[in-house]
């Protein structure tokens, strides 16, 4: 049985990419189109809504106050109301004062969630945290910092690009304290169904571990809104036991520099996380909290952002739709493009046409040590559609030309 265990966190995907492309310069650009284009970073380039800057300016005097670790009532209320709207929950299901805390972006919360959940041992062995493979690098870094053991669960085309939790051995599940699950997923853009969430919660109930739902891309989708962890868990139990859900304004509001998100969960999980953060994490400034509340209360700018991404995916369909490895994901703003060997493709594409993409293998690990093809990301590259449509069209046009030349 493949375990995917490891004693240390993997190197940053961006460090590995820098090493791959070290000394490699683009040879040329298509006629009439100059300059390199970077599609590696999931950093939205669209304008944040004006209400963010306006609200920060209005509350600028509050930079002179230490902010409370639990945030402001207006922030918690706005987050709670958004959760109820987005995931079809009754208002009575959420206690904004006990079940929500603000974060300096969801990344910070994902990291700080693990230590309070990790005892010295579980069932006589080292505690385990389940991590999708490929993954967001913060997941294994958090596991390493907490002294737990990472167990990598492969996400492949055969399982809808979602982690195959059913493949995890019983002896590993018995030591599991938490499982990361990202939907829509980074890097693949796969969206969990209600059945996918239920199966994971069934495992969590049976083996007593916490589901860490990373849903920072849940407002970016093509078609129906992705099913969320909260609505499924509430339908199962009438509550939110064994669930921490993480949300962010970075993608939803094109505001990655705001560094604002929140975590939601039952008081039994939020209270210890709050105590841990109170001694180890910075608070979110009050002007940022007020601006964030305004953003969570507004849907118009989110609908506008979603339309922009749908426009870019339409460009991708037009330019890359004939490539056998192309698919439009149901969520997120990434293409997960099957090119046979992601690292070789990324290096050649950069040299030939000056377009930088992320090898999928750099976001995963080998399931069988020494076998690069056992890395679920080996065949793929991640392409972030975060620039304006004209830039995306130019970049994908170069990728299309490169693919055609390769064939």
C-alpha positions in Angstrom: 0.0 0.0 0.0 1.3 3.4 -0.9 1.9 5.6 2.2 3.4 8.8 0.9 4.9 9.4 4.3 7.8 11.7 4.7 9.9 13.3 7.5 10.2 16.8 6.1 8.1 19.3 4.2 8.7 19.5 0.5 10.5 22.5 -1.1 8.4 25.4 -2.3 7.1 24.9 -5.8 8.4 28.3 -6.7 11.9 27.5 -5.5 11.9 24.4 -7.6 10.7 26.3 -10.6 13.4 28.9 -10.2 16.0 26.1 -10.1 14.5 24.5 -13.3 14.6 27.8 -15.2 17.9 29.1 -13.8 20.0 30.4 -16.7 17.2 29.7 -19.3 16.2 32.7 -21.3 13.4 33.0 -23.8 14.7 32.7 -27.3 11.9 34.7 -29.0 8.3 35.8 -28.9 5.6 35.5 -31.5 5.6 38.3 -34.1 4.0 41.4 -32.8 3.9 40.1 -29.2 6.7 41.0 -26.9 7.7 40.2 -23.3 7.4 37.3 -21.0 4.1 36.3 -19.3 4.0 34.7 -15.9 1.1 32.4 -15.2 2.5 30.6 -12.2 1.1 32.6 -9.2 -2.5 32.4 -8.1 -2.6 36.1 -7.5 -5.6 37.9 -8.9 -4.6 40.9 -11.0 -8.0 42.5 -11.3 -8.9 45.7 -9.4 -10.2 45.2 -5.8 -13.6 46.7 -5.2 -13.4 50.4 -4.3 -15.3 49.8 -1.1 -12.2 48.2 0.5 -10.0 51.3 0.2 -12.9 53.6 1.0 -13.7 51.7 4.2 -10.0 51.5 5.3 -9.7 55.3 4.9 -12.9 55.8 6.9 -11.5 53.8 9.8 -7.8 54.8 9.5 -7.7 56.2 13.0 -8.2 52.6 14.3 -4.7 51.7 13.2 -3.8 53.3 16.5 -5.6 50.6 18.5 -4.6 47.0 19.2 -7.3 44.8 17.5 -9.1 42.0 19.4 -8.0 38.5 18.5 -11.7 37.6 17.9 -12.2 40.5 15.5 -15.1 43.0 15.6 -18.8 42.3 15.9 -19.4 43.8 12.5 -16.8 41.5 10.9 -18.1 38.3 12.6 -21.7 39.3 11.7 -20.8 39.9 8.0 -19.0 36.6 7.8 -21.8 34.7 9.4 -24.4 36.2 7.1 -22.3 35.4 4.1 -22.0 31.8 5.2 -25.7 31.5 5.6 -26.4 33.0 2.1 -23.7 31.1 0.3 -24.4 27.7 1.9 -28.1 27.9 2.4 -28.0 27.7 6.2 -30.6 29.0 8.7 -29.4 32.1 10.6 -29.9 30.3 13.8 -27.3 27.7 12.9 -24.3 30.0 13.4 -23.2 31.8 16.5 -21.0 34.6 15.1 -19.5 35.4 18.5 -18.3 31.8 19.3 -17.8 30.1 15.9 -15.9 32.6 13.8 -12.5 34.2 14.1 -10.7 36.5 11.6 -7.4 35.4 10.0 -4.6 37.2 8.2 -5.6 35.3 5.1 -6.7 31.7 5.1 -3.1 30.5 4.8 -2.3 31.6 8.3 -5.4 29.8 9.7 -4.6 26.6 7.8 -1.1 26.6 9.4 -2.2 27.4 12.9 -5.1 24.9 12.9 -2.9 21.9 13.2 -1.0 22.4 16.5 -4.1 22.6 18.7 -5.4 19.4 17.1 -2.2 17.4 17.5 -1.7 15.4 20.8 1.6 13.6 21.5 0.1 10.3 20.4 -3.1 8.9 19.1 -4.0 5.2 19.6 -0.4 4.5 20.6 1.3 6.1 17.6 2.4 9.3 16.0 -0.6 11.5 15.0 -1.3 11.7 11.2 -2.7 14.4 9.0 -4.1 13.5 5.6 -2.9 15.8 2.8 -4.2 15.8 -0.8 -1.4 15.1 -3.4 -0.9 17.5 -5.2 -1.3 20.1 -2.4 -1.0 23.6 -1.2 2.5 23.8 0.4 1.2 25.3 3.7 -0.4 21.9 4.5 2.8 19.8 5.0 4.5 22.8 6.5 1.9 22.9 9.2 2.1 19.2 9.8 5.9 19.4 10.2 5.6 22.3 12.6 3.1 20.4 14.8 5.3 17.3 14.9 2.7 15.1 13.2 3.1 12.7 10.3 2.0 13.7 6.8 0.1 11.0 4.8 -0.3 12.0 1.1 -3.6 10.9 -0.5 -3.4 10.9 -4.3 -5.7 13.0 -6.4 -5.9 11.6 -10.0 -8.1 11.8 -13.0 -9.6 8.4 -12.0 -11.0 9.9 -8.8 -12.2 13.1 -10.4 -9.0 14.9 -9.4 -10.0 14.7 -5.7 -8.1 12.8 -3.0 -8.9 9.1 -2.8 -9.6 9.0 1.0 -11.1 5.5 0.6 -7.6 4.2 -0.2 -6.1 5.3 3.2 -5.3 2.2 5.3 -7.2 1.5 8.5 -4.1 1.7 10.7 -3.3 5.2 9.3 -6.9 6.4 9.8 -6.8 5.2 13.5 -3.9 7.7 14.1 -5.4 10.5 12.0 -6.2 13.8 13.7 -7.1 15.9 10.7 -7.6 15.9 6.9 -7.1 18.8 4.6 -9.6 18.9 1.7 -9.6 21.8 -0.8 -12.7 22.4 -2.9 -12.5 23.8 -5.5 -9.1 22.2 -5.4 -5.7 23.9 -6.0 -4.2 23.0 -8.5 -6.8 20.9 -10.3 -10.0 23.0 -10.0 -12.0 19.9 -9.0 -15.2 20.4 -6.9 -16.4 18.0 -4.3 -20.0 16.8 -4.5 -22.2 16.3 -1.5 -21.4 12.6 -1.6 -17.7 13.4 -1.5 -18.1 15.5 1.6 -20.3 12.9 3.2 -17.9 10.1 2.7 -15.1 12.2 4.3 -17.3 13.2 7.2 -18.2 9.5 7.7 -14.5 8.7 8.0 -14.0 11.6 10.4 -16.8 10.4 12.6 -15.7 6.8 12.5 -12.0 7.6 13.3 -12.5 10.8 15.3 -10.6 13.4 13.2 -11.3 17.0 12.0 -12.0 17.9 8.4 -10.1 21.1 7.4 -12.1 22.5 4.5 -10.1 24.9 2.5 -12.7 26.7 0.4 -10.9 29.9 -0.6 -11.9 29.3 -4.3 -15.6 28.6 -3.7 -16.8 31.8 -5.3 -15.0 31.2 -8.6 -16.9 28.6 -10.6 -18.2 27.9 -14.1 -21.9 26.9 -13.7 -23.4 25.9 -10.4 -21.9 27.0 -7.1 -19.7 24.3 -5.6 -21.3 22.4 -2.7 -19.8 23.4 0.6 -18.6 21.5 3.6 -21.0 23.5 5.9 -24.2 22.7 4.1 -23.4 19.0 3.9 -22.3 18.7 7.5 -25.4 20.6 8.7 -27.7 18.4 6.7 -26.0 15.3 8.2 -26.0 16.3 11.9 -27.7 19.6 12.4 -24.3 21.0 13.5 -20.7 21.3 12.5 -18.8 18.8 14.6 -15.3 17.9 13.4 -15.3 20.7 10.9 -13.1 23.8 10.4 -13.9 25.8 7.2 -11.5 28.4 5.9 -12.5 31.3 3.7 -10.6 34.3 2.2 -11.1 37.6 0.3 -8.0 37.0 -1.7 -9.8 35.3 -4.6 -13.4 36.2 -3.9 -12.6 40.0 -3.9 -9.4 40.1 -5.9 -7.7 41.4 -2.7 -4.7 39.1 -2.0 -2.8 42.0 -0.4 -5.5 42.7 2.1 -4.5 39.4 3.9 -8.0 38.8 5.3 -10.0 35.6 5.8 -11.7 33.7 8.6 -12.2 30.3 10.0 -15.6 28.8 11.0 -16.3 25.8 13.2 -17.9 24.6 16.4 -16.9 26.4 19.6 -15.1 23.2 20.8 -12.6 23.7 17.9 -12.7 27.5 17.6 -11.9 28.1 21.3 -8.6 26.2 21.5 -7.5 27.7 18.1 -8.3 31.1 19.5 -6.2 30.5 22.6 -3.3 29.2 20.4 -3.4 32.2 18.1 -3.6 34.6 21.0 0.0 33.8 21.8 1.4 33.0 18.4 -0.3 34.9 15.6 -0.9 38.6 14.8 -4.3 40.1 15.0 -6.1 41.5 12.0 -6.1 45.3 12.1 -9.5 47.0 12.8 -9.6 49.0 9.5 -8.9 45.7 7.6 -11.7 44.0 9.6 -14.1 46.8 8.7 -13.2 46.8 5.0 -13.5 43.0 5.1 -17.0 43.2 6.6 -18.0 45.5 3.7 -16.6 43.1 1.2 -18.4 40.1 2.7 -21.6 42.1 2.6 -21.3 42.9 -1.1 -22.1 40.4 -3.9 -22.0 42.7 -6.9 -18.2 42.8 -7.2 -18.0 39.0 -6.8 -20.4 38.5 -9.7 -18.3 40.8 -11.8 -15.1 38.9 -10.9 -16.7 35.6 -11.7 -17.8 36.9 -15.1 -14.2 37.9 -15.9 -12.9 34.4 -15.1 -15.6 32.8 -17.2 -14.5 35.1 -20.1 -11.0 33.8 -19.7 -12.0 30.2 -19.6 -14.0 30.8 -22.9 -10.7 32.1 -24.4 -9.0 28.9 -23.2 -11.7 26.7 -24.8 -11.3 28.5 -28.1 -7.5 28.3 -28.2 -6.8 25.0 -26.4 -10.0 23.1 -26.8 -8.5 20.8 -29.4 -5.7 19.6 -27.2 -6.4 16.2 -25.8 -5.1 17.1 -22.3 -7.4 20.2 -22.0 -10.3 20.4 -19.6 -12.3 23.3 -18.1 -12.4 22.8 -14.4 -15.8 23.4 -12.6 -14.1 25.8 -10.1 -11.0 28.0 -9.3 -9.1 30.0 -11.9 -6.5 27.4 -13.0 -6.0 25.2 -16.0 -4.6 21.7 -15.0 -3.2 20.9 -18.4 -2.0 17.4 -19.3 1.2 17.7 -21.3 2.9 14.4 -20.6 5.8 15.7 -18.6 5.0 19.0 -16.8 8.6 20.0 -15.9 10.0 19.3 -19.4 7.0 21.2 -20.9 7.4 24.2 -18.6 11.1 24.5 -19.3 10.7 24.3 -23.1 7.7 26.6 -23.2 9.7 29.3 -21.3 12.7 28.9 -23.5 10.7 28.9 -26.7 7.9 31.5 -26.0 8.5 33.2 -22.7 5.4 31.9 -20.9 6.0 30.6 -17.4 3.7 27.9 -16.0 4.0 25.7 -12.9 5.0 22.0 -13.3 2.3 20.0 -11.5 5.0 17.7 -10.0 6.3 20.7 -8.0 3.0 20.8 -6.2 3.1 17.1 -5.2 5.3 14.3 -4.1 6.1 10.8 -5.4 3.8 8.2 -4.0 6.6 5.6 -4.8 10.0 7.1 -3.8 12.3 7.1 -6.9 9.5 6.9 -9.4 8.7 10.4 -10.8 5.7 9.2 -12.7 4.0 8.2 -9.4 3.7 11.9 -8.5 0.1 12.6 -9.4 1.1 16.0 -10.8 3.9 14.6 -13.1 2.0 14.9 -16.4 0.5 18.3 -15.7 1.2 22.0 -15.6 -0.9 24.6 -13.7 -1.8 27.7 -15.6 -3.2 30.6 -13.6 -5.7 32.7 -15.5 -5.3 35.7 -13.3 -4.4 38.4 -15.8 -6.7 40.5 -18.0 -8.3 38.8 -21.0 -5.9 40.3 -23.6 -2.9 39.0 -21.7 -4.5 35.6 -21.2 -5.3 35.4 -24.9 -1.7 36.2 -25.8 -0.3 33.7 -23.4 -2.7 30.9 -24.3 -2.1 31.6 -28.0 1.6 31.0 -27.4 0.9 27.8 -25.5 -1.4 26.6 -28.4 1.3 27.3 -30.9 3.8 25.4 -28.8 1.5 22.4 -28.4 0.9 22.4 -32.2 4.6 22.4 -32.9 5.2 19.6 -30.4 2.7 17.5 -32.3 
